[in-house]
């Protein structure tokens, strides 16, 4: 599960996701500074990963190769941002009904 954040630059994950769930070694990864979630500047490591998007029923829908940020001071759920998530899909927000839709782009999935 993830939060949709159209104001986020990259998809952002807690560092534990990179280390424990994905087994990534980010010691040489590019550092990226961001702010917004805590009001102070935080530093994340950027890594190219394969992200799977599931249908509402949990079935596989699409897989994209994207860049994600992993931050050891990030304590929120996963945020899906512009670069690497929204940039891979046509996205339509239906704010009054509190949902959004994504459509595959021809080269995304």
C-alpha positions as a Markdown table, in Angstrom:
| # | Residue | x | y | z |
|---|---|---|---|---|
| 1 | Unk | 0.0 | 0.0 | 0.0 |
| 2 | Unk | 1.2 | 3.5 | -0.8 |
| 3 | Unk | 0.1 | 7.1 | -0.5 |
| 4 | Unk | -0.4 | 9.1 | -3.7 |
| 5 | Unk | 1.5 | 12.4 | -3.4 |
| 6 | Unk | 1.5 | 14.5 | -6.5 |
| 7 | Unk | 3.8 | 16.9 | -4.7 |
| 8 | Unk | 6.5 | 14.3 | -4.1 |
| 9 | Unk | 9.4 | 14.2 | -6.6 |
| 10 | Unk | 10.3 | 10.5 | -6.4 |
| 11 | Unk | 8.6 | 7.6 | -4.9 |
| 12 | Unk | 9.9 | 7.6 | -1.3 |
| 13 | Unk | 10.3 | 4.5 | 0.9 |
| 14 | Unk | 11.7 | 4.0 | 4.4 |
| 15 | Unk | 15.4 | 2.8 | 4.3 |
| 16 | Unk | 14.3 | -0.5 | 5.9 |
| 17 | Unk | 12.5 | -1.4 | 2.7 |
| 18 | Unk | 15.8 | -1.2 | 0.7 |
| 19 | Unk | 17.8 | -3.1 | 3.2 |
| 20 | Unk | 15.5 | -5.7 | 4.6 |
| 21 | Unk | 12.8 | -6.2 | 1.9 |
| 22 | Unk | 14.8 | -5.6 | -1.3 |
| 23 | Unk | 18.4 | -6.5 | -0.1 |
| 24 | Unk | 19.8 | -3.3 | -1.8 |
| 25 | Unk | 23.3 | -2.0 | -0.9 |
| 26 | Unk | 22.9 | 1.7 | -1.2 |
| 27 | Unk | 26.4 | 2.7 | 0.2 |
| 28 | Unk | 27.4 | 4.1 | -3.2 |
| 29 | Unk | 24.0 | 5.3 | -4.3 |
| 30 | Unk | 23.4 | 8.9 | -5.3 |
| 31 | Unk | 22.2 | 11.1 | -2.4 |
| 32 | Unk | 19.2 | 13.3 | -2.8 |
| 33 | Unk | 17.9 | 16.0 | -0.4 |
| 34 | Unk | 14.2 | 16.7 | 0.0 |
| 35 | Unk | 11.9 | 18.4 | 2.4 |
| 36 | Unk | 8.2 | 18.5 | 3.0 |
| 37 | Unk | 7.3 | 15.4 | 5.0 |
| 38 | Unk | 8.9 | 16.7 | 8.2 |
| 39 | Unk | 9.5 | 20.4 | 7.5 |
| 40 | Unk | 13.3 | 19.8 | 7.6 |
| 41 | Unk | 15.7 | 18.7 | 4.9 |
| 42 | Unk | 16.1 | 14.9 | 4.7 |
| 43 | Unk | 18.6 | 12.9 | 2.7 |
| 44 | Unk | 17.7 | 9.8 | 0.7 |
| 45 | Unk | 19.6 | 7.4 | -1.5 |
| 46 | Unk | 18.3 | 6.9 | -5.1 |
| 47 | Unk | 18.2 | 3.5 | -6.7 |
| 48 | Unk | 16.7 | 2.0 | -9.8 |
| 49 | Unk | 14.2 | -0.7 | -8.9 |
| 50 | Unk | 11.4 | -2.7 | -10.4 |
| 51 | Unk | 8.0 | -1.7 | -9.0 |
| 52 | Unk | 5.0 | -3.8 | -9.3 |
| 53 | Unk | 1.5 | -2.2 | -9.4 |
| 54 | Unk | -1.3 | -4.4 | -8.3 |
| 55 | Unk | -5.0 | -4.4 | -9.2 |
| 56 | Unk | -7.4 | -3.6 | -6.3 |
| 57 | Unk | -8.0 | -7.3 | -5.9 |
| 58 | Unk | -4.2 | -7.9 | -5.4 |
| 59 | Unk | -3.5 | -9.4 | -8.8 |
| 60 | Unk | -0.5 | -8.3 | -10.8 |
| 61 | Unk | -1.3 | -5.4 | -13.2 |
| 62 | Unk | 1.9 | -3.8 | -14.3 |
| 63 | Unk | 5.6 | -3.7 | -13.6 |
| 64 | Unk | 7.8 | -0.6 | -14.2 |
| 65 | Unk | 11.5 | 0.0 | -13.9 |
| 66 | Unk | 11.9 | 3.2 | -12.0 |
| 67 | Unk | 14.0 | 5.3 | -9.6 |
| 68 | Unk | 13.0 | 5.4 | -6.0 |
| 69 | Unk | 14.3 | 7.2 | -2.9 |
| 70 | Unk | 15.1 | 5.4 | 0.3 |
| 71 | Unk | 15.5 | 7.4 | 3.5 |
| 72 | Unk | 16.4 | 6.4 | 7.0 |
| 73 | Unk | 14.6 | 9.3 | 8.6 |
| 74 | Unk | 11.4 | 8.8 | 6.6 |
| 75 | Unk | 8.7 | 7.4 | 9.0 |
| 76 | Unk | 5.6 | 7.6 | 6.8 |
| 77 | Unk | 4.1 | 5.0 | 4.5 |
| 78 | Unk | 5.4 | 4.8 | 1.0 |
| 79 | Unk | 4.8 | 7.9 | -1.1 |
| 80 | Unk | 4.3 | 7.7 | -4.9 |
| 81 | Unk | 5.7 | 10.8 | -6.6 |
| 82 | Unk | 6.0 | 12.4 | -10.0 |
| 83 | Unk | 9.3 | 11.1 | -11.3 |
| 84 | Unk | 9.2 | 7.4 | -11.6 |
| 85 | Unk | 5.5 | 6.7 | -10.9 |
| 86 | Unk | 3.2 | 9.4 | -12.3 |
| 87 | Unk | 5.6 | 9.9 | -15.2 |
| 88 | Unk | 5.0 | 6.2 | -16.1 |
| 89 | Unk | 1.2 | 6.5 | -16.4 |
| 90 | Unk | -1.6 | 8.7 | -17.5 |
| 91 | Unk | -3.1 | 9.8 | -14.2 |
| 92 | Unk | -6.6 | 11.2 | -13.6 |
| 93 | Unk | -7.6 | 12.4 | -10.1 |
| 94 | Unk | -11.3 | 12.4 | -9.1 |
| 95 | Unk | -11.0 | 14.5 | -6.0 |
| 96 | Unk | -14.7 | 14.9 | -5.1 |
| 97 | Unk | -15.1 | 11.1 | -5.2 |
| 98 | Unk | -11.7 | 10.5 | -3.5 |
| 99 | Unk | -10.1 | 8.2 | -6.0 |
| 100 | Unk | -7.7 | 8.3 | -8.9 |
| 101 | Unk | -7.1 | 6.2 | -12.0 |
| 102 | Unk | -3.9 | 5.3 | -13.8 |
| 103 | Unk | -3.7 | 4.1 | -17.4 |
| 104 | Unk | -0.7 | 2.3 | -18.9 |
| 105 | Unk | 1.3 | 4.3 | -21.4 |
| 106 | Unk | 2.4 | 2.2 | -24.4 |
| 107 | Unk | 6.0 | 1.9 | -23.3 |
| 108 | Unk | 5.6 | 2.0 | -19.5 |
| 109 | Unk | 4.6 | -1.6 | -18.8 |
